[in-house]
Amino acid sequence: MNDWFKVRLSYSPRNDVTPLGNNTFYISIDWGVQGAGRPLGWALRLNAFADPNDNAADFVTARALQRNVTSIEAQSQICSWIRKCSGHECCLAQRDAILPARIIEVSPTRSPSAPRLLITNGGVGKYATLSYCWGASHSSLISSSNMEEYRHHLDVATLPKTIQDAISVTRAISIPYLWVDALCILQDSDEDKTREIAMMEQIFRDSLVTLVAASSDNASRGFLQLRSGHSTAYRVPFRISPSTFGTMSIQDLDDVIYDETLEPINRRAWTLQEQLLAQRLVIYSSHTLQWRCKAGIHNLGDSLNHSAFDEELYSETLFTLSKRYPESHLSLLQWMKIIHVYTERQASLPNDKLPALAGIVKEFSSELGPCYYAGLWEYCLLWQLMWKTFLPDRYQISKPSQYRAPSWSWASIEGRIWYEHYDDTSQYTPYNCAITHVDTTLKSINSPHGEVKDASLTLRALLRKAWFYPKTKNVLWVKGSDDSADSALDRHLEKFIEEHPEDAHTLDSSHGGAA
């Protein structure tokens, strides 16, 4: 018998990886003994990139990762992305928009290096928005007491580093105005907060571009630092044709796959709607600079963008607002996907749970509205009531100390939720149940999708006698259920009695003595 082995190199271009081209390779090695049964195997995924001036550049289209996000090339690339986006049929036209009530003028004519707060009075123009993490504390917030001072002059040196960086980028790419919540919403006025939060959907949708400080968990850190690198690349000769050779660099694909769910920005509740509503994103991620619009995602310098998860699912979720479904149930499925993502995030203030989603709610109201009750739509409300906590044994689930939403709403808890079989349209069938009354009382009539003071829900349905055992983690035993359910419950109760013998008599007496 002879030992053998086989080495294969293959590539499989994917539409969800940019740039398009032959940039992901697979090396597989199989070996064994002739006639000795099933062979063994091993495989490695590789990312390839080439110098733009190399002969291999036409075949291998990805380039080296660019870690300097403040270079002249980076600024030029942002401007180029904006120009190209204006030609995308799927992207909204870039035009002057009605400016938010207050905005930062980054380079006033009278003093270009001294930004100031501008009261717009309904004026129009192009502006950028900033999506970022505040962090534990925040200095230089606008209030009623300092607004007049800020209208004359903003001392940039006293601003949080992230806002300083945003002003610098906005000025560098020749956008005259920048909107930042901390400087454009009066932080000591609940009335102003309610009014401006209600405008968030329009503010982010109409901005020319949104700057995303993805890698910074605190406004004091900034986002223009040189990105660190850790992966090792190896240069190898590459034959393009029998007489033409080039060179490409290869590295382990696992070293370059980008998991954006790990970025600090994607743990904050408010930033989900900011990114969903924005038409164009310039993302300062932890590894490079990225561009995102409806046409796709691109890295600075055309380095490989390869997401750690299903890019198609991600694009459906985060760009769902650009799609319009004629069937309402398809819009509801998209809404459920967003709730899955949203409930993983945290709000600095517990009562922000509903307001931080209000802009997205407003967008969905054309398909699912107008009736909306503390996180749930009237359309298919029975189906939406069947949310569940996601892996409660693994992920912490808690309730806020103060009332935030009714118990039948997912917004009543802290923790990730999910809808079982939410993508199975066959589940949209009539129930032996009907809603006879549902109502919510808003904290402010000016915020129809925001905080609620109380809510009520009345159902008409069939009833079954049941016993409830809190110590068995909310297991319900229903008389007359099918045999398999009864058997499973019996096994559960037997285990419960073993662990809690002192409670055995309680279980026995509750349903006729049979545990």
LINQUI-V650526 format. One record per residue. N is the residue number from 0. RES is the residue in three letters. SS is DSSP state (H for helix, E for strand, C for the rest). PSI is psi in whole degrees, 0 to 359 (none if undefined). Layout:
N,RES,SS,PSI + N,RES,SS,PSI
This chain:
0,MET,C,144 + 1,ASN,C,137 + 2,ASP,E,149 + 3,TRP,E,158 + 4,PHE,E,155 + 5,LYS,E,133 + 6,VAL,E,130 + 7,ARG,E,140 + 8,LEU,E,126 + 9,SER,E,163 + 10,TYR,E,151 + 11,SER,C,91 + 12,PRO,C,141 + 13,ARG,C,140 + 14,ASN,C,340 + 15,ASP,C,4 + 16,VAL,C,131 + 17,THR,E,149 + 18,PRO,C,160 + 19,LEU,C,146 + 20,GLY,C,189 + 21,ASN,C,76 + 22,ASN,C,354 + 23,THR,E,120 + 24,PHE,E,156 + 25,TYR,E,124 + 26,ILE,E,124 + 27,SER,E,140 + 28,ILE,E,123 + 29,ASP,E,142 + 30,TRP,E,161 + 31,GLY,E,193 + 32,VAL,E,130 + 33,GLN,C,123 + 34,GLY,C,10 + 35,ALA,C,23 + 36,GLY,C,201 + 37,ARG,C,131 + 38,PRO,C,166 + 39,LEU,E,161 + 40,GLY,E,163 + 41,TRP,E,145 + 42,ALA,E,152 + 43,LEU,E,134 + 44,ARG,E,135 + 45,LEU,E,142 + 46,ASN,E,136 + 47,ALA,E,145 + 48,PHE,E,159 + 49,ALA,C,155 + 50,ASP,C,139 + 51,PRO,C,338 + 52,ASN,C,2 + 53,ASP,C,153 + 54,ASN,H,335 + 55,ALA,H,353 + 56,ALA,H,331 + 57,ASP,H,333 + 58,PHE,C,313 + 59,VAL,C,105 + 60,THR,C,345 + 61,ALA,C,152 + 62,ARG,E,174 + 63,ALA,C,148 + 64,LEU,C,132 + 65,GLN,C,121 + 66,ARG,C,349 + 67,ASN,C,105 + 68,VAL,C,5 + 69,THR,C,4 + 70,SER,C,164 + 71,ILE,H,323 + 72,GLU,H,322 + 73,ALA,H,317 + 74,GLN,H,317 + 75,SER,H,323 + 76,GLN,H,320 + 77,ILE,H,314 + 78,CYS,H,322 + 79,SER,H,317 + 80,TRP,H,317 + 81,ILE,H,317 + 82,ARG,H,315 + 83,LYS,H,323 + 84,CYS,H,329 + 85,SER,C,341 + 86,GLY,C,1 + 87,HIS,C,126 + 88,GLU,C,329 + 89,CYS,C,348 + 90,CYS,C,147 + 91,LEU,C,148 + 92,ALA,C,146 + 93,GLN,C,114 + 94,ARG,C,164 + 95,ASP,C,137 + 96,ALA,E,162 + 97,ILE,E,125 + 98,LEU,C,150 + 99,PRO,C,165 + 100,ALA,C,320 + 101,ARG,E,147 + 102,ILE,E,157 + 103,ILE,E,123 + 104,GLU,E,111 + 105,VAL,C,334 + 106,SER,C,73 + 107,PRO,E,145 + 108,THR,C,319 + 109,ARG,C,337 + 110,SER,E,81 + 111,PRO,C,333 + 112,SER,C,3 + 113,ALA,C,92 + 114,PRO,C,159 + 115,ARG,E,162 + 116,LEU,E,133 + 117,LEU,E,130 + 118,ILE,E,116 + 119,THR,C,332 + 120,ASN,C,41 + 121,GLY,C,12 + 122,GLY,C,168 + 123,VAL,E,161 + 124,GLY,E,184 + 125,LYS,C,139 + 126,TYR,E,159 + 127,ALA,E,157 + 128,THR,E,158 + 129,LEU,E,128 + 130,SER,E,122 + 131,TYR,C,171 + 132,CYS,C,129 + 133,TRP,C,313 + 134,GLY,C,189 + 135,ALA,C,324 + 136,SER,C,162 + 137,HIS,C,125 + 138,SER,C,165 + 139,SER,C,32 + 140,LEU,C,147 + 141,ILE,C,142 + 142,SER,C,175 + 143,SER,C,331 + 144,SER,C,333 + 145,ASN,C,4 + 146,MET,H,317 + 147,GLU,H,322 + 148,GLU,H,316 + 149,TYR,H,333 + 150,ARG,H,332 + 151,HIS,H,325 + 152,HIS,C,134 + 153,LEU,C,118 + 154,ASP,C,98 + 155,VAL,H,324 + 156,ALA,H,336 + 157,THR,H,353 + 158,LEU,C,154 + 159,PRO,C,147 + 160,LYS,H,324 + 161,THR,H,320 + 162,ILE,H,323 + 163,GLN,H,313 + 164,ASP,H,320 + 165,ALA,H,320 + 166,ILE,H,317 + 167,SER,H,314 + 168,VAL,H,315 + 169,THR,H,317 + 170,ARG,H,319 + 171,ALA,H,329 + 172,ILE,C,17 + 173,SER,C,38 + 174,ILE,C,127 + 175,PRO,C,336 + 176,TYR,E,153 + 177,LEU,E,132 + 178,TRP,E,124 + 179,VAL,C,127 + 180,ASP,H,319 + 181,ALA,H,336 + 182,LEU,H,355 + 183,CYS,H,355 + 184,ILE,C,125 + 185,LEU,C,114 + 186,GLN,C,351 + 187,ASP,C,15 + 188,SER,C,109 + 189,ASP,H,325 + 190,GLU,H,316 + 191,ASP,H,320 + 192,LYS,H,313 + 193,THR,H,316 + 194,ARG,H,315 + 195,GLU,H,324 + 196,ILE,H,325 + 197,ALA,C,340 + 198,MET,C,0 + 199,MET,H,320 + 200,GLU,H,314 + 201,GLN,H,321 + 202,ILE,H,312 + 203,PHE,H,326 + 204,ARG,H,322 + 205,ASP,H,352 + 206,SER,C,148 + 207,LEU,C,319 + 208,VAL,E,149 + 209,THR,E,124 + 210,LEU,E,126 + 211,VAL,E,112 + 212,ALA,C,72 + 213,ALA,C,324 + 214,SER,C,355 + 215,SER,C,127 + 216,ASP,C,3 + 217,ASN,C,139 + 218,ALA,C,341 + 219,SER,C,349 + 220,ARG,C,334 + 221,GLY,C,179 + 222,PHE,C,12 + 223,LEU,C,15 + 224,GLN,C,155 + 225,LEU,C,128 + 226,ARG,C,141 + 227,SER,C,155 + 228,GLY,C,148 + 229,HIS,C,346 + 230,SER,C,151 + 231,THR,C,132 + 232,ALA,C,149 + 233,TYR,E,131 + 234,ARG,E,131 + 235,VAL,E,145 + 236,PRO,E,150 + 237,PHE,E,125 + 238,ARG,E,118 + 239,ILE,E,322 + 240,SER,E,173 + 241,PRO,C,332 + 242,SER,C,4 + 243,THR,E,127 + 244,PHE,E,151 + 245,GLY,E,190 + 246,THR,E,135 + 247,MET,E,159 + 248,SER,E,140 + 249,ILE,E,151 + 250,GLN,E,160 + 251,ASP,E,125 + 252,LEU,H,328 + 253,ASP,H,337 + 254,ASP,H,342 + 255,VAL,C,352 + 256,ILE,C,134 + 257,TYR,E,121 + 258,ASP,C,94 + 259,GLU,H,345 + 260,THR,H,344 + 261,LEU,H,350 + 262,GLU,C,140 + 263,PRO,H,323 + 264,ILE,H,330 + 265,ASN,H,11 + 266,ARG,H,357 + 267,ARG,E,134 + 268,ALA,H,313 + 269,TRP,H,327 + 270,THR,H,343 + 271,LEU,H,310 + 272,GLN,H,329 + 273,GLU,H,318 + 274,GLN,H,327 + 275,LEU,H,321 + 276,LEU,H,335 + 277,ALA,C,145 + 278,GLN,C,329 + 279,ARG,C,131 + 280,LEU,E,132 + 281,VAL,E,109 + 282,ILE,E,119 + 283,TYR,E,83 + 284,SER,C,179 + 285,SER,C,345 + 286,HIS,C,337 + 287,THR,C,190 + 288,LEU,E,135 + 289,GLN,E,153 + 290,TRP,E,140 + 291,ARG,E,126 + 292,CYS,E,187 + 293,LYS,C,339 + 294,ALA,C,347 + 295,GLY,E,189 + 296,ILE,E,137 + 297,HIS,E,144 + 298,ASN,E,154 + 299,LEU,H,130 + 300,GLY,H,10 + 301,ASP,H,35 + 302,SER,E,165 + 303,LEU,C,129 + 304,ASN,E,111 + 305,HIS,C,112 + 306,SER,E,153 + 307,ALA,C,348 + 308,PHE,C,181 + 309,ASP,C,107 + 310,GLU,H,329 + 311,GLU,H,316 + 312,LEU,H,319 + 313,TYR,H,314 + 314,SER,H,325 + 315,GLU,H,322 + 316,THR,H,309 + 317,LEU,H,350 + 318,PHE,C,19 + 319,THR,H,334 + 320,LEU,H,347 + 321,SER,H,353 + 322,LYS,C,144 + 323,ARG,C,118 + 324,TYR,C,129 + 325,PRO,C,333 + 326,GLU,C,127 + 327,SER,H,328 + 328,HIS,H,333 + 329,LEU,H,322 + 330,SER,H,323 + 331,LEU,H,322 + 332,LEU,H,319 + 333,GLN,H,320 + 334,TRP,H,316 + 335,MET,H,322 + 336,LYS,H,317 + 337,ILE,H,320 + 338,ILE,H,322 + 339,HIS,H,313 + 340,VAL,H,316 + 341,TYR,H,319 + 342,THR,C,352 + 343,GLU,C,344 + 344,ARG,C,164 + 345,GLN,E,143 + 346,ALA,C,139 + 347,SER,C,321 + 348,LEU,C,125 + 349,PRO,C,325 + 350,ASN,C,359 + 351,ASP,H,357 + 352,LYS,H,312 + 353,LEU,H,316 + 354,PRO,H,326 + 355,ALA,C,354 + 356,LEU,C,358 + 357,ALA,H,323 + 358,GLY,H,321 + 359,ILE,H,320 + 360,VAL,H,317 + 361,LYS,H,321 + 362,GLU,H,319 + 363,PHE,H,345 + 364,SER,H,335 + 365,SER,H,334 + 366,GLU,H,323 + 367,LEU,H,346 + 368,GLY,C,191 + 369,PRO,C,349 + 370,CYS,C,123 + 371,TYR,E,130 + 372,TYR,E,96 + 373,ALA,C,47 + 374,GLY,C,355 + 375,LEU,E,145 + 376,TRP,E,153 + 377,GLU,C,325 + 378,TYR,C,123 + 379,CYS,C,41 + 380,LEU,H,322 + 381,LEU,H,318 + 382,TRP,H,318 + 383,GLN,H,338 + 384,LEU,C,345 + 385,MET,C,35 + 386,TRP,E,155 + 387,LYS,E,155 + 388,THR,E,143 + 389,PHE,C,116 + 390,LEU,C,63 + 391,PRO,C,336 + 392,ASP,C,338 + 393,ARG,C,322 + 394,TYR,C,139 + 395,GLN,C,131 + 396,ILE,C,133 + 397,SER,E,172 + 398,LYS,E,143 + 399,PRO,C,155 + 400,SER,C,333 + 401,GLN,C,156 + 402,TYR,C,133 + 403,ARG,C,326 + 404,ALA,C,159 + 405,PRO,C,158 + 406,SER,C,337 + 407,TRP,C,359 + 408,SER,C,142 + 409,TRP,H,338 + 410,ALA,H,355 + 411,SER,H,351 + 412,ILE,E,164 + 413,GLU,E,121 + 414,GLY,C,161 + 415,ARG,C,139 + 416,ILE,E,168 + 417,TRP,E,161 + 418,TYR,E,117 + 419,GLU,C,134 + 420,HIS,C,33 + 421,TYR,C,339 + 422,ASP,C,9 + 423,ASP,C,99 + 424,THR,H,343 + 425,SER,H,344 + 426,GLN,H,348 + 427,TYR,C,73 + 428,THR,C,159 + 429,PRO,C,145 + 430,TYR,C,160 + 431,ASN,C,52 + 432,CYS,E,147 + 433,ALA,E,146 + 434,ILE,E,122 + 435,THR,E,338 + 436,HIS,E,138 + 437,VAL,E,139 + 438,ASP,E,149 + 439,THR,E,149 + 440,THR,E,117 + 441,LEU,E,150 + 442,LYS,C,329 + 443,SER,C,129 + 444,ILE,C,343 + 445,ASN,C,356 + 446,SER,C,76 + 447,PRO,C,344 + 448,HIS,C,17 + 449,GLY,C,219 + 450,GLU,C,149 + 451,VAL,E,149 + 452,LYS,E,323 + 453,ASP,E,170 + 454,ALA,E,158 + 455,SER,E,150 + 456,LEU,E,130 + 457,THR,E,131 + 458,LEU,E,151 + 459,ARG,E,119 + 460,ALA,E,169 + 461,LEU,C,149 + 462,LEU,C,148 + 463,ARG,C,145 + 464,LYS,C,137 + 465,ALA,E,161 + 466,TRP,E,142 + 467,PHE,E,127 + 468,TYR,E,97 + 469,PRO,H,323 + 470,LYS,H,346 + 471,THR,H,30 + 472,LYS,C,50 + 473,ASN,C,27 + 474,VAL,E,134 + 475,LEU,E,132 + 476,TRP,E,119 + 477,VAL,E,121 + 478,LYS,C,131 + 479,GLY,C,6 + 480,SER,C,173 + 481,ASP,C,161 + 482,ASP,H,321 + 483,SER,H,321 + 484,ALA,H,319 + 485,ASP,H,317 + 486,SER,H,318 + 487,ALA,H,321 + 488,LEU,H,318 + 489,ASP,H,317 + 490,ARG,H,320 + 491,HIS,H,317 + 492,LEU,H,325 + 493,GLU,H,317 + 494,LYS,H,322 + 495,PHE,H,317 + 496,ILE,H,323 + 497,GLU,H,320 + 498,GLU,H,334 + 499,HIS,C,67 + 500,PRO,H,334 + 501,GLU,H,342 + 502,ASP,H,4 + 503,ALA,H,319 + 504,HIS,H,330 + 505,THR,H,316 + 506,LEU,H,319 + 507,ASP,H,313 + 508,SER,H,337 + 509,SER,H,334 + 510,HIS,C,55 + 511,GLY,C,15 + 512,GLY,C,357 + 513,ALA,C,111 + 514,ALA,C,none
